[in-house]
């Protein structure tokens, strides 16, 4: 895990240590997709999009049907690596409001075990605004933890410290003639957008106008991700001097 400071608190991007595990290698590792807050013993994940595969199968697009299992295995791995006692899922937890009803028995059992093992809070998103409490844990529109607002989508103009998801940021670079795209967090002085955690999620360029606009007001906006045990930080935007 790679530590860094945000709003006077220590956080860690989860992923590098998990690569030691064969389970992580089999499922693409965590790659900094989760955030751990040590003082609060809280794991934060965004955009699980559980049952996205079954949603598209219903429209005739036959995607692999095991995305929920893979995503929940990643969550379990992150909990194990961090020792988290609380999980906050920051919206778009299911790909649609009927997703929980489509969980096959194995995935449903995994989710039930996870929500029993830790204190679990679901923040609803635009894909699952009517999420039912039957999925386990607590369901909220948004919440505040130690002075930090936890919500699904960054609110333009917000001045309080804020953690959110929604945009699925990815850092896209060209290095030595090879194009690279990695999930990343986007951070300013007081706000952070987490990458999508789900196994079947795409991504938006971290420097896109939609993301930069949602992060305002800000003096500087950076993409951050773990690489080889350290925090890599790429500038995305700077306020005019």
C-alpha positions as CSV (number, residue, x, y, z in Angstrom):
1,X,0.0,0.0,0.0
2,X,1.2,3.5,-0.9
3,X,0.7,6.2,1.8
4,X,0.0,9.9,1.1
5,X,-1.6,12.9,2.7
6,X,-5.0,14.3,1.9
7,X,-6.7,17.1,3.9
8,X,-4.3,16.5,6.8
9,X,-5.1,12.8,7.0
10,X,-3.0,9.8,6.0
11,X,-4.5,7.6,3.2
12,X,-3.2,4.7,1.3
13,X,-3.8,3.5,-2.2
14,X,-4.4,-0.3,-2.1
15,X,-2.8,-2.5,-4.7
16,X,0.9,-2.9,-4.7
17,X,1.1,-5.4,-1.8
18,X,-1.8,-7.4,-3.1
19,X,0.2,-8.3,-6.2
20,X,2.0,-10.8,-4.1
21,X,-1.1,-12.9,-4.0
22,X,-1.8,-15.5,-6.7
23,X,-5.5,-14.5,-6.4
24,X,-4.7,-10.9,-7.3
25,X,-2.6,-12.0,-10.3
26,X,-5.5,-14.0,-11.5
27,X,-7.8,-11.1,-11.4
28,X,-5.7,-8.2,-12.6
29,X,-4.6,-7.0,-9.1
30,X,-6.1,-4.0,-7.3
31,X,-3.9,-1.5,-9.1
32,X,-4.6,1.3,-6.6
33,X,-8.4,1.0,-7.2
34,X,-9.2,1.2,-3.5
35,X,-8.5,3.8,-0.8
36,X,-7.7,2.9,2.8
37,X,-8.1,5.4,5.6
38,X,-6.1,4.0,8.5
39,X,-7.3,6.3,11.3
40,X,-10.9,5.3,10.5
41,X,-10.0,1.7,9.6
42,X,-12.1,2.3,6.5
43,X,-11.8,0.9,3.0
44,X,-13.4,3.1,0.3
45,X,-14.3,1.8,-3.2
46,X,-16.3,3.3,-6.0
47,X,-18.3,2.1,-8.9
48,X,-18.5,-1.6,-8.4
49,X,-21.1,-2.0,-11.1
50,X,-22.1,-5.4,-9.9
51,X,-24.1,-7.5,-12.4
52,X,-23.1,-5.3,-15.3
53,X,-22.5,-8.5,-17.3
54,X,-26.0,-9.8,-16.7
55,X,-27.5,-6.4,-17.5
56,X,-26.0,-6.4,-21.0
57,X,-26.8,-10.1,-21.5
58,X,-30.4,-9.0,-21.2
59,X,-30.0,-6.7,-24.1
60,X,-28.3,-9.4,-26.3
61,X,-24.7,-8.4,-25.6
62,X,-23.2,-11.6,-24.1
63,X,-20.5,-10.4,-21.8
64,X,-18.7,-12.9,-19.3
65,X,-21.2,-13.6,-16.5
66,X,-18.8,-13.7,-13.6
67,X,-17.9,-10.0,-13.1
68,X,-19.7,-9.8,-9.7
69,X,-17.7,-12.7,-8.4
70,X,-14.4,-11.1,-9.5
71,X,-15.3,-7.7,-8.1
72,X,-16.3,-9.1,-4.7
73,X,-13.1,-11.2,-4.6
74,X,-11.2,-8.0,-5.1
75,X,-13.1,-6.4,-2.2
76,X,-12.4,-9.3,0.0
77,X,-8.7,-9.1,-0.9
78,X,-8.5,-5.4,-0.2
79,X,-10.2,-6.0,3.2
80,X,-7.7,-8.8,4.0
81,X,-4.7,-6.6,2.9
82,X,-5.8,-3.6,4.9
83,X,-7.5,-5.1,7.9
84,X,-10.4,-2.7,7.3
85,X,-13.3,-2.9,9.7
86,X,-15.6,-0.6,7.6
87,X,-16.3,-0.4,3.9
88,X,-17.8,2.6,2.2
89,X,-19.0,1.9,-1.4
90,X,-19.4,5.2,-3.2
91,X,-22.3,4.7,-5.6
92,X,-23.1,2.8,-8.8
93,X,-22.7,-0.3,-6.6
94,X,-24.9,-2.3,-8.9
95,X,-25.2,-1.5,-12.6
96,X,-29.0,-1.0,-12.2
97,X,-31.6,-1.1,-9.5
98,X,-32.5,-4.7,-10.3
99,X,-28.9,-6.0,-10.2
100,X,-29.2,-7.4,-6.7
101,X,-32.0,-9.6,-7.8
102,X,-29.9,-11.1,-10.6
103,X,-26.9,-12.1,-8.3
104,X,-26.3,-15.8,-8.8
105,X,-26.1,-17.8,-5.5
106,X,-22.3,-17.9,-5.3
107,X,-21.9,-14.1,-5.7
108,X,-24.9,-13.5,-3.4
109,X,-23.3,-15.6,-0.7
110,X,-20.0,-13.7,-1.1
111,X,-21.7,-10.4,-0.7
112,X,-23.7,-11.5,2.3
113,X,-20.5,-12.7,4.0
114,X,-18.7,-9.4,3.3
115,X,-21.5,-7.2,4.6
116,X,-21.6,-9.4,7.8
117,X,-17.8,-9.3,8.3
118,X,-17.4,-5.5,8.3
119,X,-19.6,-2.4,8.9
120,X,-20.8,-1.8,5.3
121,X,-22.2,1.5,4.0
122,X,-23.6,1.8,0.5
123,X,-23.8,5.3,-1.0
124,X,-26.3,5.3,-3.8
125,X,-25.4,6.4,-7.3
126,X,-27.1,7.3,-10.6
127,X,-27.1,3.7,-11.7
128,X,-28.7,2.4,-8.4
129,X,-30.7,5.3,-6.9
130,X,-33.3,2.9,-5.3
131,X,-30.8,0.4,-3.8
132,X,-32.7,-1.8,-1.3
133,X,-31.5,-2.5,2.2
134,X,-31.9,-6.2,1.5
135,X,-28.3,-6.2,0.1
136,X,-27.0,-5.9,3.6
137,X,-25.3,-3.0,5.3
138,X,-26.6,0.6,5.5
139,X,-27.9,2.5,2.4
140,X,-27.4,6.3,2.4
141,X,-27.6,9.2,-0.2
142,X,-24.3,10.5,1.2
143,X,-22.5,10.8,4.5
144,X,-19.8,12.7,6.4
145,X,-16.9,10.8,8.0
146,X,-14.5,12.8,10.2
147,X,-15.4,16.0,8.4
148,X,-15.0,14.5,4.8
149,X,-18.1,14.3,2.6
150,X,-18.6,10.9,1.0
151,X,-20.8,11.0,-2.1
152,X,-21.1,9.4,-5.5
153,X,-20.5,12.3,-7.8
154,X,-18.3,15.3,-7.0
155,X,-20.4,18.4,-6.5
156,X,-19.0,21.4,-8.4
157,X,-18.5,24.3,-6.0
158,X,-18.1,22.1,-2.9
159,X,-15.6,23.6,-0.5
160,X,-15.7,20.9,2.2
161,X,-13.2,17.9,1.9
162,X,-14.9,15.4,-0.4
163,X,-14.3,11.8,-1.7
164,X,-16.4,10.6,-4.6
165,X,-16.5,8.3,-7.7
166,X,-18.7,8.3,-10.8
167,X,-16.2,9.3,-13.5
168,X,-14.0,6.1,-13.6
169,X,-10.7,8.2,-14.1
170,X,-7.9,6.6,-16.0
171,X,-4.5,8.1,-16.7
172,X,-3.5,7.7,-20.4
173,X,0.1,8.1,-21.4
174,X,2.5,7.3,-24.2
175,X,5.8,5.9,-22.9
176,X,8.5,4.7,-25.3
177,X,6.0,4.5,-28.1
178,X,3.6,2.4,-26.1
179,X,0.2,3.7,-25.0
180,X,-0.6,3.0,-21.3
181,X,-3.9,3.4,-19.6
182,X,-4.1,2.8,-15.8
183,X,-6.9,3.4,-13.3
184,X,-6.0,6.4,-11.1
185,X,-7.4,8.8,-8.5
186,X,-7.8,12.5,-9.3
187,X,-6.9,14.8,-6.4
188,X,-6.9,18.5,-5.6
189,X,-6.2,20.2,-2.3
190,X,-9.5,19.1,-0.8
191,X,-11.2,16.8,-3.2
192,X,-10.6,13.3,-4.6
193,X,-12.3,11.2,-7.2
194,X,-11.6,7.4,-6.9
195,X,-11.1,5.1,-9.8
196,X,-13.8,2.5,-10.7
197,X,-13.3,-0.6,-8.7
198,X,-15.5,-3.0,-10.6
199,X,-14.1,-5.8,-12.8
200,X,-16.2,-4.8,-15.8
201,X,-15.8,-1.0,-15.9
202,X,-14.3,1.3,-18.5
203,X,-12.8,4.6,-17.9
204,X,-12.7,8.3,-18.7
205,X,-9.5,10.2,-19.4
206,X,-8.4,11.7,-16.0
207,X,-7.8,15.1,-17.7
208,X,-11.1,15.3,-19.4
209,X,-13.1,18.6,-19.1
210,X,-15.9,16.8,-17.3
211,X,-13.6,15.7,-14.5
212,X,-11.6,18.9,-14.3
213,X,-14.8,20.9,-14.1
214,X,-16.3,18.7,-11.4
215,X,-13.2,19.2,-9.2
216,X,-13.5,23.0,-9.1
217,X,-12.7,25.1,-7.1
218,X,-9.1,24.0,-7.1
219,X,-5.6,25.5,-7.4
220,X,-4.1,22.2,-8.8
221,X,-5.5,18.9,-9.9
222,X,-3.3,15.8,-10.2
223,X,-3.7,12.1,-11.2
224,X,-2.2,9.8,-8.6
225,X,-1.6,6.1,-8.7
226,X,0.8,3.5,-7.1
227,X,3.8,2.2,-9.1
228,X,6.6,0.1,-7.7
229,X,5.9,0.9,-4.1
230,X,5.7,4.7,-4.5
231,X,3.1,7.3,-5.3
232,X,3.2,8.6,-8.9
233,X,1.7,12.0,-9.4
234,X,0.9,13.6,-12.8
235,X,-0.3,17.2,-13.1
236,X,-3.6,17.5,-15.0
237,X,-4.5,21.2,-14.4
238,X,-3.1,24.3,-12.7
239,X,-4.9,27.6,-12.0
240,X,-3.6,30.6,-13.9
241,X,-1.0,32.5,-11.9
